[in-house]
Amino acid sequence: MTKSCMISFTALQDGRYRRSFRAAGLKSVITDLGDGTVVHCWVPKVHEPNRPNLLLIHGVGANAMWQWNSFIAPLSSEFNVYVPDLVFFGRSYSTRPDRTEIFQAQCVMKTMEAHGVRWMRVVGLSYGGFVAYSMAAQFPDAVERVVIAAAGVCMEESDLEKGMFKVRNVEEAIVILLPQTPDKLRRLMQLSFYKPIKIFPSCFLKDFIDVMCTEYLEERKELIIALHKDRKLSDLPKITQPTLIIWGEQDQVFPLELGNRLKRLLGENAKLEIIKKAGHAINKEKWKEFFKHLKSFVIDHPKLESNGNNRKAD
C-alpha cells in the first residue's frame, strides 16, 4: 500500500469478492496434496448430488475470485461449482520444481478427487485454458466437456519469431504479464481490453501490484517460460470431448488466429464463438456475452459430436 493511498482498495475489493463467493454458497478450503503442494479452492458448502460439477480455472493475474466473480451467482444455482487457485496464485503453492501446465492440471485433478468429484465440465480462461486442455487430454474419463476461452494452446514457440504477438520475446511478455510498475500494468490493460480505461491513478495501480502481483513472482515467471519453451503444435494431443472455444475478436494477447487454429485441430467436435468488440479480457469486458455462450454450452447442451463421456451428476 502506497503512502498516497492510505486504504488498500484492492484488499477491500478482494474482501467483497470473498463475501460474494460465500453468498453464492461456496466455502474456502485448503487441500494438502501430500507432495509438497497445497491448493486453495472454493467449493460448494453443500454438494448437490443431482447437479453436475463445474470447474472454473483462472488465468495469470489476480486470484480466481477476481476473474470469475461475475459468473459465480448464476452458475452456482445450476452446478456444484469449484474454483481453485492454480499453483503459485492466491493461496496455492508447491515446493516441487515442475512448472508445466501438465503439472497444474494434475494438481487441480488431485484437488477435485480430494473433494470426491469424479466427473466434471471444465472452463479455462487464458492460462487456465492451457490447464483445462491438459486436464481433458490427461483425464478423458473425468472431463465431460471443455470450454477454452482466449487461451493460445495451439501456439508454437516459433510464432514469437514470426511476429504473431505484440511482444518480441518471452522476457518482454513476462514484464507485461507480471507488471511491477504502474506503467507496465497500464500496458497490460491496453493489450487486454478493446476499450481500456485511459485514466487510472498510479496509486491505485501500485496498490493492485503490491497486493496481487508480487507473491511468487519468480515462480510465475517460470510458469510463462515453461508455457512457451519448445512448444510445437505437432506435440499437442487432440482432445475428444465436446469443446467450446470463445475468443475476443480483437485479442492482442492471444490473437484470434490461435482460436481458428484450435478449431481446425479439433474439427467438428469443437465450436468457435467470436465476441466482437472485445479484447483478451472477455470475462470482464464482455462478461454477459461470454456467459451466454458458456451457459448455452455447459447447461443447455448444444449438439456436438461427443466422445461418450457425458454422464449424469455424481
C-alpha positions as CSV (number, residue, x, y, z in Angstrom):
1,M,0.0,0.0,0.0
2,T,1.4,3.4,-1.0
3,K,1.6,6.4,1.3
4,S,-0.7,8.3,-1.1
5,C,-3.4,5.6,-0.8
6,M,-4.0,5.1,2.9
7,I,-6.6,2.4,2.2
8,S,-5.9,-0.6,0.0
9,F,-8.8,-0.6,-2.4
10,T,-7.5,-3.9,-3.8
11,A,-7.7,-5.5,-0.4
12,L,-11.2,-4.1,0.1
13,Q,-12.4,-5.4,-3.3
14,D,-10.8,-8.8,-2.5
15,G,-13.0,-8.9,0.6
16,R,-16.1,-8.0,-1.4
17,Y,-15.4,-10.8,-3.8
18,R,-14.9,-13.2,-0.9
19,R,-18.3,-12.3,0.5
20,S,-19.8,-12.7,-2.9
21,F,-18.5,-16.2,-3.2
22,R,-19.8,-17.1,0.2
23,A,-23.2,-15.6,-0.6
24,A,-23.3,-17.9,-3.7
25,G,-23.0,-21.0,-1.5
26,L,-19.2,-21.6,-1.7
27,K,-16.6,-22.0,1.1
28,S,-12.8,-21.7,1.1
29,V,-10.9,-24.9,1.5
30,I,-7.2,-25.7,1.6
31,T,-6.1,-29.1,0.4
32,D,-2.7,-30.6,1.1
33,L,-1.9,-32.9,-1.8
34,G,0.9,-34.5,0.2
35,D,3.7,-34.0,-2.3
36,G,4.8,-30.5,-1.2
37,T,1.8,-29.0,-3.0
38,V,-1.1,-27.1,-1.3
39,V,-4.1,-26.0,-3.3
40,H,-6.8,-23.5,-2.3
41,C,-10.2,-24.0,-3.8
42,W,-13.7,-22.5,-3.5
43,V,-16.1,-25.5,-3.2
44,P,-19.8,-25.9,-2.5
45,K,-20.9,-25.6,1.1
46,V,-23.3,-28.4,0.3
47,H,-22.7,-30.7,-2.6
48,E,-25.9,-31.3,-4.5
49,P,-25.8,-34.8,-6.0
50,N,-28.4,-34.0,-8.7
51,R,-26.4,-31.2,-10.1
52,P,-23.4,-31.5,-12.5
53,N,-20.0,-30.3,-11.4
54,L,-18.4,-27.3,-13.0
55,L,-14.7,-26.4,-12.6
56,L,-13.6,-22.8,-13.4
57,I,-9.9,-22.2,-14.0
58,H,-8.4,-18.7,-13.9
59,G,-5.6,-17.1,-15.9
60,V,-2.5,-15.2,-15.0
61,G,-3.2,-12.1,-12.9
62,A,-5.2,-11.7,-9.8
63,N,-6.6,-14.7,-7.9
64,A,-9.5,-16.8,-9.1
65,M,-12.2,-14.6,-7.3
66,W,-11.3,-11.5,-9.4
67,Q,-11.7,-13.4,-12.7
68,W,-14.8,-15.4,-12.0
69,N,-16.9,-13.3,-9.6
70,S,-19.5,-12.2,-12.2
71,F,-20.2,-15.8,-13.1
72,I,-20.5,-17.4,-9.6
73,A,-24.0,-16.5,-8.6
74,P,-25.8,-17.6,-11.8
75,L,-23.6,-20.7,-12.2
76,S,-23.9,-21.9,-8.6
77,S,-27.7,-22.2,-9.0
78,E,-27.2,-24.8,-11.7
79,F,-23.9,-26.5,-10.8
80,N,-21.7,-27.7,-8.0
81,V,-19.1,-25.0,-8.7
82,Y,-15.4,-25.5,-7.9
83,V,-12.9,-22.5,-8.3
84,P,-9.3,-23.3,-7.5
85,D,-6.3,-21.0,-7.3
86,L,-3.7,-22.5,-9.5
87,V,-0.3,-23.3,-8.0
88,F,1.6,-20.0,-7.2
89,F,-1.6,-18.0,-7.3
90,G,-3.8,-17.0,-4.4
91,R,-3.1,-19.4,-1.5
92,S,-1.8,-22.3,-3.6
93,Y,1.9,-23.2,-3.7
94,S,4.3,-26.0,-4.2
95,T,7.9,-27.0,-3.3
96,R,8.1,-29.1,-6.5
97,P,10.1,-27.7,-9.4
98,D,7.6,-28.6,-12.2
99,R,6.2,-25.5,-13.9
100,T,4.2,-27.1,-16.8
101,E,0.5,-26.8,-17.4
102,I,0.6,-30.6,-17.2
103,F,1.6,-30.4,-13.6
104,Q,-1.0,-27.7,-12.9
105,A,-3.7,-29.9,-14.4
106,Q,-2.6,-32.8,-12.2
107,C,-2.7,-30.7,-9.1
108,V,-6.3,-29.5,-10.0
109,M,-7.4,-33.1,-10.7
110,K,-6.0,-34.3,-7.4
111,T,-7.8,-31.5,-5.6
112,M,-11.1,-32.4,-7.3
113,E,-10.6,-36.1,-6.3
114,A,-9.9,-35.0,-2.8
115,H,-13.4,-33.4,-2.8
116,G,-14.9,-36.6,-4.2
117,V,-15.5,-35.2,-7.7
118,R,-15.2,-37.9,-10.4
119,W,-16.7,-36.2,-13.4
120,M,-16.8,-32.5,-14.3
121,R,-17.2,-29.9,-17.0
122,V,-14.2,-27.6,-17.2
123,V,-13.9,-23.9,-18.2
124,G,-10.4,-22.4,-18.6
125,L,-9.7,-18.8,-19.2
126,S,-6.4,-17.7,-20.8
127,Y,-3.6,-19.5,-18.9
128,G,-6.4,-21.5,-17.3
129,G,-7.4,-22.7,-20.7
130,F,-4.0,-24.4,-21.1
131,V,-4.6,-26.2,-17.8
132,A,-8.2,-27.1,-18.8
133,Y,-7.0,-28.5,-22.1
134,S,-4.3,-30.6,-20.4
135,M,-6.9,-31.9,-18.0
136,A,-9.1,-33.0,-20.9
137,A,-6.1,-34.7,-22.5
138,Q,-4.8,-36.4,-19.4
139,F,-8.1,-37.4,-17.8
140,P,-10.6,-38.0,-20.6
141,D,-12.9,-40.2,-18.4
142,A,-13.2,-37.4,-15.8
143,V,-13.7,-34.3,-18.1
144,E,-17.0,-34.4,-19.9
145,R,-17.0,-31.1,-21.8
146,V,-14.4,-28.3,-22.1
147,V,-14.6,-24.5,-22.6
148,I,-11.3,-22.9,-23.8
149,A,-11.5,-19.1,-23.6
150,A,-8.9,-16.9,-25.0
151,A,-6.1,-19.5,-24.5
152,G,-3.4,-19.9,-27.1
153,V,-3.0,-23.7,-26.6
154,C,-2.2,-24.1,-30.3
155,M,0.7,-21.5,-30.3
156,E,4.2,-22.5,-31.2
157,E,7.5,-21.1,-29.9
158,S,8.2,-20.0,-33.4
159,D,5.1,-17.8,-33.5
160,L,7.0,-15.2,-31.5
161,E,9.8,-15.1,-34.1
162,K,7.2,-14.7,-36.8
163,G,5.7,-11.6,-35.2
164,M,2.3,-13.0,-34.3
165,F,2.4,-11.3,-30.9
166,K,2.8,-7.7,-29.7
167,V,6.0,-8.7,-27.8
168,R,9.2,-9.8,-29.4
169,N,10.3,-12.5,-26.9
170,V,9.2,-14.3,-23.7
171,E,11.2,-11.9,-21.5
172,E,9.2,-8.9,-22.8
173,A,6.0,-10.9,-22.3
174,I,6.9,-11.6,-18.7
175,V,7.5,-7.9,-17.9
176,I,4.0,-7.1,-19.2
177,L,2.0,-10.1,-18.0
178,L,3.6,-9.8,-14.5
179,P,3.7,-6.0,-14.1
180,Q,5.7,-4.5,-11.3
181,T,5.2,-0.8,-12.2
182,P,2.0,1.2,-12.9
183,D,3.2,1.9,-16.5
184,K,3.6,-1.8,-17.2
185,L,0.2,-2.5,-15.7
186,R,-1.3,0.2,-18.0
187,R,0.4,-1.5,-20.9
188,L,-1.2,-4.8,-19.9
189,M,-4.6,-3.2,-19.7
190,Q,-4.1,-1.7,-23.1
191,L,-3.4,-5.1,-24.6
192,S,-6.1,-6.9,-22.6
193,F,-9.1,-4.6,-23.3
194,Y,-10.7,-3.5,-26.5
195,K,-11.6,-0.2,-24.8
196,P,-9.2,0.2,-21.9
197,I,-9.7,2.8,-19.2
198,K,-7.4,5.7,-20.2
199,I,-7.1,7.5,-16.9
200,F,-6.2,5.4,-13.9
201,P,-4.4,6.9,-10.9
202,S,-0.9,5.4,-10.3
203,C,-1.6,4.9,-6.6
204,F,-4.5,2.5,-7.4
205,L,-2.3,0.6,-9.9
206,K,0.6,0.4,-7.4
207,D,-1.8,-0.8,-4.8
208,F,-3.1,-3.6,-7.1
209,I,0.5,-4.6,-7.9
210,D,1.5,-4.7,-4.2
211,V,-1.4,-6.9,-3.3
212,M,-1.8,-9.1,-6.3
213,C,1.4,-9.2,-8.4
214,T,4.4,-9.6,-6.1
215,E,3.9,-13.0,-4.4
216,Y,5.6,-16.0,-6.1
217,L,7.0,-13.6,-8.8
218,E,9.9,-15.8,-9.8
219,E,7.7,-18.9,-9.9
220,R,5.2,-17.2,-12.1
221,K,7.9,-16.2,-14.5
222,E,9.0,-19.8,-14.7
223,L,5.3,-20.8,-15.5
224,I,5.3,-18.5,-18.5
225,I,8.7,-19.6,-19.7
226,A,7.6,-23.3,-19.5
227,L,4.4,-22.4,-21.4
228,H,6.4,-21.2,-24.5
229,K,9.6,-23.3,-24.3
230,D,9.9,-25.8,-27.3
231,R,6.1,-25.6,-27.8
232,K,5.0,-27.2,-31.1
233,L,1.5,-27.8,-32.5
234,S,2.6,-31.3,-33.6
235,D,3.1,-32.2,-29.9
236,L,-0.3,-31.1,-28.8
237,P,-2.7,-34.0,-28.2
238,K,-6.1,-33.8,-29.8
239,I,-8.8,-33.9,-27.2
240,T,-12.0,-35.8,-27.9
241,Q,-14.5,-34.1,-25.6
242,P,-17.1,-31.6,-27.0
243,T,-15.3,-28.3,-26.8
244,L,-16.4,-24.7,-26.9
245,I,-13.8,-22.1,-28.0
246,I,-14.6,-18.5,-27.0
247,W,-12.4,-15.6,-28.3
248,G,-12.4,-11.8,-28.3
249,E,-12.2,-10.6,-31.9
250,Q,-9.6,-8.0,-31.1
251,D,-7.5,-10.1,-28.7
252,Q,-3.9,-8.8,-28.6
253,V,-2.5,-11.2,-26.1
254,F,-3.5,-14.4,-27.9
255,P,-4.6,-13.3,-31.4
256,L,-7.8,-14.8,-32.9
257,E,-5.7,-16.9,-35.4
258,L,-4.9,-19.1,-32.4
259,G,-8.6,-19.7,-31.8
260,N,-9.1,-20.6,-35.5
261,R,-6.1,-22.9,-35.3
262,L,-7.6,-24.7,-32.4
263,K,-10.9,-25.1,-34.2
264,R,-9.1,-26.6,-37.2
265,L,-7.3,-29.0,-34.9
266,L,-10.4,-30.2,-33.1
267,G,-12.7,-30.2,-36.2
268,E,-16.4,-30.9,-35.9
269,N,-16.0,-31.7,-32.2
270,A,-15.5,-28.0,-31.4
271,K,-17.4,-24.8,-31.9
272,L,-15.8,-21.4,-32.1
273,E,-17.7,-18.3,-30.8
274,I,-16.1,-14.9,-31.5
275,I,-17.1,-12.0,-29.4
276,K,-17.0,-8.7,-31.4
277,K,-15.5,-5.5,-30.0
278,A,-13.7,-7.5,-27.3
279,G,-10.1,-8.0,-26.4
280,H,-8.4,-10.6,-24.3
281,A,-10.3,-9.8,-21.0
282,I,-13.6,-11.1,-22.3
283,N,-14.6,-12.2,-18.8
284,K,-14.5,-8.5,-17.7
285,E,-15.2,-6.6,-20.9
286,K,-18.0,-8.7,-22.3
287,W,-18.9,-11.0,-19.4
288,K,-22.6,-11.1,-20.3
289,E,-22.0,-12.3,-23.8
290,F,-19.3,-14.7,-22.5
291,F,-21.8,-16.1,-20.0
292,K,-24.4,-16.5,-22.7
293,H,-22.2,-18.8,-24.8
294,L,-20.9,-20.6,-21.7
295,K,-24.4,-21.2,-20.4
296,S,-25.6,-22.5,-23.8
297,F,-22.8,-25.0,-23.9
298,V,-22.5,-26.3,-20.3
299,I,-26.1,-26.1,-19.3
300,D,-28.3,-26.2,-22.4
301,H,-26.2,-28.9,-24.2
302,P,-26.0,-27.9,-27.8
303,K,-25.4,-30.9,-30.1
304,L,-21.7,-31.6,-30.8
305,E,-20.0,-34.8,-31.6
306,S,-19.3,-36.5,-28.3
307,N,-16.7,-38.9,-27.1
308,G,-19.3,-40.7,-25.0
309,N,-18.1,-39.3,-21.7
310,N,-21.2,-37.3,-20.8
311,R,-22.7,-38.6,-17.6
312,K,-25.2,-37.6,-15.0
313,A,-24.1,-35.8,-11.9
314,D,-22.2,-37.7,-9.2
